[in-house]
Amino acid sequence: MRTSRLEAFSDGVLAIIITIMVLELKVPEGHTFADLRHSTGKGLLSYLLSFVYVGIYWNNHHHMFQLARRVTGGVLWANLGLLFCLSLFPFTTAWMDETDYARFPVVLFGVNLLAAACAYSVLQGVVIRAHGPDSELRRAVGWDLKGRISPLFYLAGILSAQFVDTHGKVGVIIATGCYTVVALIWIVPDRRIGRAVREFGAPD
C-alpha cells in the first residue's frame, strides 16, 4: 500500500483535533482586553501549547513518510495508536484549562503527552522495521536524541505536578515548564530527514 491514503487520513484527523480545540475557547462577554484576559487568557495559552504539539507531530509525521515507501498493516495500526493519543488533546487541554491548572488535570495532560510520544516512537520503529535496518529512514533518524530526552521531561513534569507542593501551585508551574521546554526543543525543525530526502530523494 502507498503512503498517500495514510497521510491524507492523518492530516484530516489532525485538522479536526485543532478545530475542536479552538472551539473550546470561551468568547469574552465584554469587548476589552481585560475581558479577553479574564475569560480566555489561560485558555489561549493552553490552546497555543497544544496547537504547537499537534503541529510538531504533523511536521514530524510528514517528514517521516517522505522517506517511507510502503505501508504495512502494522504501520496502519501504529498510526491509529498515535492518532488516538493525539485525539485526546482537546479533552485534556480543556480540562486543564477549566480547572485553572489543577494538579490532577495537569498530571493527566502530561500523561497524554507521554503517551503520544511513546506512540510516535512505536510508529517510527514499525516504519523502520518495514523498510529494513539499512533504509534511508533508519540512517536519517540515527540516535534520535530529542526523542530520547523528551519522555524524561514529561515524567519530570508529571511527578512534579503530583508530588511537589501538593497544596500549592509550584509543582504545577514546574510541570507546565517541563511540557513547554519539550515543545521548544521540537519546534526547531529537525533537519536530519530533510537532508536524507535531498540526498536520496522522496519516494515516487
N, C-alpha and C positions, 0 to 999 in steps of 0.2 A: 504494500500500500504506500502511496506517495504521502508526503507530509502536508500537502496543501489543505486537505479537509480538516486535519487535526489542528492546524494553525488557525484556520478560519473559525472553527468552533471555539477554540480557546480565546481568540480575540473577542468573539461575541460575548462569552461569559464574563470576561474581564470588563468589557464595556458596561454590561448590566450591573456588575458589582459597584463600579464607580457611580453609576446613575442612582442606585439605591442609597449609597452613602450620602450623596449630595441632597437627596430628597429628605433625609433625616434632619437636615439643618433647620433650625427654627427661624421663622421670619420675625424680625423685631416688630413689636407693637407700635413703636414710635418711629420717628424719622431722623433721629440724630445719631451721631457716632456713639454717644453714651448708651443709647438704646441697643445699638448693634453689639457693643461690648458686653452689655448686661445679658442680652438674650442669646447671642450667638457666638460670643468671643471664644470660649473654650471649645465649643463645637467646631468652629472653624479650624482651630489648632489640631483637634483630634482628626478632623477630616483631612487636613493637609498631611499629617503624618501617615495616615492610612493610604491616602492617594499616592504619596511618594512610594510607599511599599508596593502597591499594586503596579505602579509604573516601573519599578525596579524589576519585578517578576516578569512583566510583559517584555521589557527590554532584554533581559537575560534569556527568556524563553525564545524570543525571536532570533537572537544570535545563535543559540544552541541549535535550533533547527535549520539555520543557514548551512550547517555542516552535516546535518542528518540527511541520509539518502533513502531511508526506508523506515516504515513504521510497523512494529510487530504488535501482537496482542498485549504483550507485557508493557510496551510503551503506552498503548492506549489506556490501560488500567492505571499505570503510574501517573499519567497525565490527569486522569479523572481524580485521583487522590490529591494531587496538587490543587486542582480547581475546587475540590470540596473544602480544603483548608482555607483557600482564599475567599470562598463564598461566605465564610463565617465572619469575615472582616466587618461587614456592615453591622452585624449583631454585637460583636464585642466592642466595636468602636462606639456605637450608640449607647450601650450600657455603661461604658466607662465615662462617657460624657454626661449622661443623665444622672449618674450618681455622684457627680462632681469629683471624679477620680477617687472613688472609694477603693479601699485596699483590695478586696477580692476581685472586682472587675478589672483592676489594673493587672493583677496576677493572671486572670483569665486571658486578657489581651496578650500578655507575654507568652502564655502557653500557646495561643493561636499563632503568634509569630514563630515560635519554636517549631510547632507542628508544620507550618508552611515551609520553613527552612529544611526540615527533615524530608518532607515530601518532595521538594525540589531536588535534594541530593539523591533521593531514590530514583526519581525520573532521570536525572543526569546519568546515574550509574546504569540504569536499564538501557538507555540510549547508547551509551558507550559499549555495553556488552553486545548489543545488537549489531554494532559496527566493527567490533574487534579491538584488541588492545593496541594495535598499530594504526588505528584510524586517525584522521586529521583532528577529530574532536578530542580524542584522548590526549594527543600531544598538545592541543591548544589549552585544555583545562589544566594540565600539569598538576602541581601540588595543591592548587586551589586554597591559598592562604586565607582569603576572605571568607570562603565557605567554611573553613575550619574554626575560625575565631568567632564568627557570628553567634553560633549557639552558646558559646561561653558568656557573651554579653547578655543574651536572653535569659540564661539561667541566673546570672548575677542580678538582673532586674527582677525576675520572679522571686528569688529568695529575699531580696531587699524589701520588696513590697510586702512579702508575707511575714518577715521576722524582724525587720528594723523599724523601731519606733511604731509599734502596733497601735498606739493611741494617738499618734500624730501623723504628719504628712512627710516626714523626712524619707522614709523608705519608699513612698510613692514617688517622690521627686527623684530619688536615685534611680528607681526603675524606669521612669519616663526618660531620664537622661541616657540610660543604657540603650533603650529602644531607639532613641534619636541618634545616638552615636553609630549604631549599625546602619541606619538609613543614610547617614552622611558618608560612611565608608563605601556603601554600594552605589551612591548617587554619582560618584565619579565613574565615567564609562570604563568598562573593562575592555582593554584593547587586545587581549590575547586572541579571542576568537576573530575579531576584526582583522588582525594580522594573518590568521590562518586562512580566512576567506580570500584575502588578497593574494596569498601565496598559492593556495590550492584551487581556489575558485569555488563558488557556490554550486550546489547540486543542480543538475538540469531539471 
